[in-house]
Amino acid sequence: MKTNTINLFFICLILLNACGGKDEKSAKTGPPARPQLRVDAIIAEPQAITESIEVPGSLLASETTEIHPEVSGRLTMLNVREGAYVNKGAIIAKIYDADLQAQLQKLQAQLNIGNQTASRLSQLLKIQGISKQDYDMAMLNSNNISADMDIVRTNIARTVIRAPFSGKLGLKEISVGAYVTPATIITVIRKTTDMRLDFTIPEKYISEIKPGGIVSFKVEGTDTRHSAKILATESGITENTRSLNVRAVVVDKDHALVPGAFAKVMLNFAPDYAALMVPTQSIIPQTRGKKIVLFKMGIAKFVDVTTGVRDSVNVQILSGINPGDTVITTGLMSLKPDAKITLNKVIKPNISSSDFPQ
């Protein structure tokens, strides 16, 4: 019995040693080491870029006004050839003025009699047949009649409606025989020889707009490019849109350009010869701002950046990196800050990837 107890003790001791050895071996081995992530990168180098933007605009006539009569009356003549070009001073319409003409004739007869009376009194005054006061009263009567005639002539002139400037007539709004008032619109005239182009630009480009600069634009329905010379800018920025209104004078004399047409304005700004451009896929959007990952001595460093212009492939970095920095372009979703990485391929003009650590 005693012998069996001793044998059982030794068996348990052997089993405990075996289990302890396995645990020690497992502790020494542990989980396998995770291999370093291999990524591609690009060297950020200054390069020349020309920034271009396209903004909407509208074509405007240099002068536009509604033609209204100055006095009320019946329209006796209408000389509106719709869509025709007229010169400044051309007669557009005529209002009935027979009553004014009759009043003018009456005053003319009164003036003739008044002048004759004043002439006779002048002769009597020379021989002291009348007082100087009687002669002065006769002259005053003649001058009053002459002034009344000037008023009637002015009213007659106001019955003739003329073009205020040379331009193109629009559609007529009334017909002959209609009773018109100063509130009645007869037609609209537009000066289309020196057309204007109005457009707005974002606040960030204000410093690039200078009076005298040339912009190009296209209108709907044609691919022809037209030119316009910047005339002036608004005195302040529109607060709601944070943009600046700009007005330019169209240089081309093209009859196909119609006031009110929508225009696509192309703006080309001065080239930037020190722009740092990186691939678009290297940008990591954040809740606030953007980041990119740099390769620093085998470590992934996340940095905040400010972006500028972009094209279909690259985006400009305004701040956050320096020329010569190595920007990671692949494996971004798998990277963590300060993770150890290995470069697989580095893109740089005239420099092979062997010049960089692997």
Buried (B, 14 or more C-beta within 10 A) or exposed (E): EEEEEEEEEEEEEEEEEEEEEEEEEEEEEEEEEEEEBEBBBBBBBEBEBEBEBEBEBBBBBBBBBEBBBEBEBEBBEBBBEEEEBBEEEBEBBBBBBEEBEEBBEBBEEBBEEBBEBBEEBEEEBEEEEBEEEEBEEBBEBBEBBBEBBEEBEEBBEBBBBBBBBBBBBBEBBBEEEEEBEEEBBBBBBBBBBEBBBBBBBEEEBEEBBEEEBEBBBBBEEEEEEBBBBBEEBEEEBEEEEEBBBBBBBBBEEEEEBBBEBEBBBBBBBEEBEEBBBBBBEBBBEEEEEBBBBBBEEEEBBBBEBEBBBEEEEBBBBEEBBEEEBBBBBBBBEEBEEEBEBEBBEBEBEEEEBEEBEE
